[in-house]
Amino acid sequence: MGTFAGHIAPGSFFMLAAIWWTINIFKNFLKAKTKNGKPYRTQPWYPGPFCRDFPFESVMKLVTVTIGMAGELTTAFEHGVFEHLVNAQHMTMYFFFGLNGAMDLLRHYNFHLPNGIEAATGILAYGIEGFIFYNHLHGRSHMDIQVHMYLFYTIVMCVFSIFLEIWHQDWVLASLSRAYFTLMQGTWFCQVGFILYPPFAGMQQWDQTNHEQMMIITMIYTWHCAVEIGRAHV
């Protein structure tokens, strides 16, 4: 992830997942509002749009995790030696999201697993991601630490939102909170890529020790918070 592409890729994965969840949450909520609709209940994952028996989301989790881990693995080596240990941390994050997708898949095919294993592994995946990011910033610039701590705060809220879903399975706002904070994480991942690794010639570099520019970063994060509310509810 120590490149522009390394931030855009996971950011895109999180954004697509959040948009997918938002569409299906509203679809289920509107169905529940119809005269003969069943009461709204949260779901940890959603089937495919054209084949209800195909675990579309679970498969896509495993595909994207495989792509992410392959990218980290191929860029970890220099001269045939595994040089970049930070890539191993990133692969570990991907692994736990893959574990979540695998549990989704096994539950879909009626393996004898505990109820709620999907939510539990979702909490574990976000929790491991946050733990690694929190311990991922030694020796970095003040701005680098700042933008990644904002990412950490967002990940913590992702964990909290899943707990909220477990406690309030009939409350649509609990479901939407998971989509919202995951979308927030995705867009902020991309924003961090633009801040730390400007991709285009002529883009101004941020002064990573300048206090005023760090204040601007704080405002940009709050703008993301506001914009994502609109995106999550359109």
For each residue, the residues with C-beta under 8 A, 3 or more apart:
1: 6 7 10 72 86 90
2: 6 84 86
3: 6 7 75 193 197
4: 7 8 193 194 197 198 199
5: 8 9 71 193
6: 1 2 3 9 10 71 72 75 90 193
7: 1 3 4 10 11 189 190 192 193 196 197
8: 4 5 11 12 189 190 193
9: 5 6 12 13 67 68 71
10: 1 6 7 13 14 68 186 189
11: 7 8 14 15 185 186 187 188 189 190 193
12: 8 9 15 16 186 190
13: 9 10 16 17 64 68 186
14: 10 11 17 18 182 183 185 186 189
15: 11 12 18 19 183 186 187 190
16: 12 13 19 20 186
17: 13 14 20 21 57 61 182 186
18: 14 15 21 22 179 180 182 183 186 232
19: 15 16 22 23 179 183 231
20: 16 17 23 24 46 57
21: 17 18 24 25 46 175 178 179 182
22: 18 19 25 26 176 179 183 232 233
23: 19 20 26 27
24: 20 21 27 28 43 46
25: 21 22 28 29 172 175 176 179
26: 22 23 29 30
27: 23 24 30 31
28: 24 25 31 32 40 41 43
29: 25 26 32 33 40 172
30: 26 27 33 34
31: 27 28 34 37 38
32: 28 29 37 38 39 40
33: 29 30 37
34: 30 31 37
35:
36:
37: 31 32 33 34
38: 31 32 41
39: 32 170
40: 28 29 32 170 172
41: 28 38 169 170
42: 165 168 169 170 171 172 174 175
43: 24 28 46 175
44: 104 118 119 122
45: 55 57 58 104 118
46: 20 21 24 43 56 57
47: 51 52 53 54 55 56 57
48: 51 52 54 55 56 57
49: 56
50:
51: 47 48 54 56
52: 47 48
53: 47
54: 47 48 51 59
55: 45 47 48 58 59 104 105 108 109
56: 46 47 48 49 51 59 60
57: 17 20 45 46 47 48 60 61 104
58: 45 55 61 62 101 102 104 105 108
59: 54 55 56 62 63 101 105
60: 56 57 63 64 101
61: 17 57 58 64 65 97 98 100 101 104
62: 58 59 65 66 98 101 102 105
63: 59 60 66 67
64: 13 60 61 67 68
65: 61 62 68 69 94 95 97 98 101
66: 62 63 69 70 98
67: 9 63 64 70 71
68: 9 10 13 64 65 71 72 90 91 94
69: 65 66 72 73 91 94 95 98
70: 66 67 73 74
71: 5 6 9 67 68 74 75
72: 1 6 68 69 75 76 87 88 90 91 94
73: 69 70 76 77 87 91
74: 70 71 77
75: 3 6 71 72 84 87
76: 72 73 82 83 84 87 88
77: 73 74 80 81 82 83 84
78: 81 83 84
79:
80: 77
81: 77 78
82: 76 77 85 88
83: 76 77 78
84: 2 75 76 77 78 87 88
85: 82 88 89
86: 1 2 89 90 136
87: 72 73 75 76 84 90 91
88: 72 76 82 84 85 91 92
89: 85 86 92 93 132 136
90: 1 6 68 72 86 87 93 94
91: 68 69 72 73 87 88 94 95
92: 88 89 95 96 128 132
93: 89 90 96 97 125 128 129 132
94: 65 68 69 72 90 91 97 98
95: 65 69 91 92 98 99
96: 92 93 99 100 121 124 125 128 129
97: 61 65 93 94 100 101 125 129
98: 61 62 65 66 69 94 95 101 102
99: 95 96 102 103 121 124 125
100: 61 96 97 103 104 118 121 122 124 125
101: 58 59 60 61 62 65 97 98 104 105
102: 58 62 98 99 105 106
103: 99 100 106 107 113 117 118 121
104: 44 45 55 57 58 61 100 101 107 108 118
105: 55 58 59 62 101 102 108 109
106: 102 103 109 111 113
107: 103 104 110 111 113 117 118
108: 55 58 104 105
109: 55 105 106
110: 107
111: 106 107
112:
113: 103 106 107 117
114: 117 120
115:
116: 119 120 166
117: 103 107 113 114 120 121
118: 44 45 100 103 104 107 121 122
119: 44 116 122 123 162 165 166
120: 114 116 117 123 124
121: 96 99 100 103 117 118 124 125
122: 44 100 118 119 125 126 162
123: 119 120 126 127 159 162 163
124: 96 99 100 120 121 127 128
125: 93 96 97 99 100 121 122 128 129
126: 122 123 129 130 155 158 159 162
127: 123 124 130 131 159
128: 92 93 96 124 125 131 132
129: 93 96 97 125 126 132 133 155
130: 126 127 133 134 152 155 156 159
131: 127 128 134 135
132: 89 92 93 128 129 135 136
133: 129 130 136 137 148 151 152 155
134: 130 131 137 152
135: 131 132 138
136: 86 89 132 133 148
137: 133 134 140 144 145 148 149
138: 135
139:
140: 137 144 145 148
141: 144 145 208 209
142: 145 146 208 209 214
143: 146 147 195 196 206 207 208 209 210 213 214 217
144: 137 140 141 147 148 196 208
145: 137 140 141 142 148 149
146: 142 143 149 150 214 217 218
147: 143 144 150 151 188 191 192 195 196 217
148: 133 136 137 140 144 145 151 152 192
149: 137 145 146 152 153
150: 146 147 153 154 188 217 221
151: 133 147 148 154 155 185 188 189 192
152: 130 133 134 148 149 155 156
153: 149 150 156 157
154: 150 151 157 158 181 184 185 188
155: 126 129 130 133 151 152 158 159 185
156: 130 152 153 159 160
157: 153 154 160 161 177 181 184
158: 126 154 155 161 162 178 181 182 185
159: 123 126 127 130 155 156 162 163
160: 156 157 163 164
161: 157 158 164 165 174 177 178 180 181
162: 119 122 123 126 158 159 165 166 178
163: 123 159 160 166 167
164: 160 161 167 168 171 174 177 178
165: 42 119 161 162 168 169 174 175 177 178
166: 116 119 162 163 169
167: 163 164 174
168: 42 164 165 171 174
169: 41 42 165 166 174
170: 39 40 41 42
171: 42 164 168 174 175
172: 25 29 40 42 175 176
173: 176 177
174: 42 161 164 165 167 168 169 171 177 178
175: 21 25 42 43 165 171 172 178 179
176: 22 25 172 173 179 180 232 233
177: 157 161 164 165 173 174 180 181
178: 21 158 161 162 164 165 174 175 181 182
179: 18 19 21 22 25 175 176 182 183 232
180: 18 161 176 177 183 184 228 229 232
181: 154 157 158 161 177 178 184 185
182: 14 17 18 21 158 178 179 185 186
183: 14 15 18 19 22 179 180 186 187 228 231 232
184: 154 157 180 181 187 188 224 225 228
185: 11 14 151 154 155 158 181 182 188 189
186: 10 11 12 13 14 15 16 17 18 182 183 189 190
187: 11 15 183 184 190 191 224 227 228
188: 11 147 150 151 154 184 185 191 192 221 224
189: 7 8 10 11 14 151 185 186 192 193
190: 7 8 11 12 15 186 187 193 194
191: 147 187 188 194 195 220 224
192: 7 147 148 151 188 189 195 196
193: 3 4 5 6 7 8 11 189 190 196 197 199
194: 4 190 191 197 198 199 203
195: 143 147 191 192 198 206 217
196: 7 143 144 147 192 193 206
197: 3 4 7 193 194
198: 4 194 195 203 204 205 206
199: 4 193 194 203
200: 203
201:
202:
203: 194 198 199 200
204: 198
205: 198
206: 143 195 196 198 210 213
207: 143 210 213
208: 141 142 143 144 213
209: 141 142 143
210: 143 206 207 213 214
211: 214 215
212: 215 216
213: 143 206 207 208 210 216 217
214: 142 143 146 210 211 217 218
215: 211 212 218 219
216: 212 213 219 220
217: 143 146 147 150 195 213 214 220 221
218: 146 214 215 221 222
219: 215 216 222 223
220: 191 216 217 223 224
221: 150 188 217 218 224 225
222: 218 219 225 226
223: 219 220 226 227
224: 184 187 188 191 220 221 227 228
225: 184 221 222 228 229
226: 222 223 229 230
227: 187 223 224 230 231
228: 180 183 184 187 224 225 231 232
229: 180 225 226 232 233
230: 226 227 233 234
231: 19 183 227 228 234
232: 18 22 176 179 180 183 228 229
233: 22 176 229 230
234: 230 231
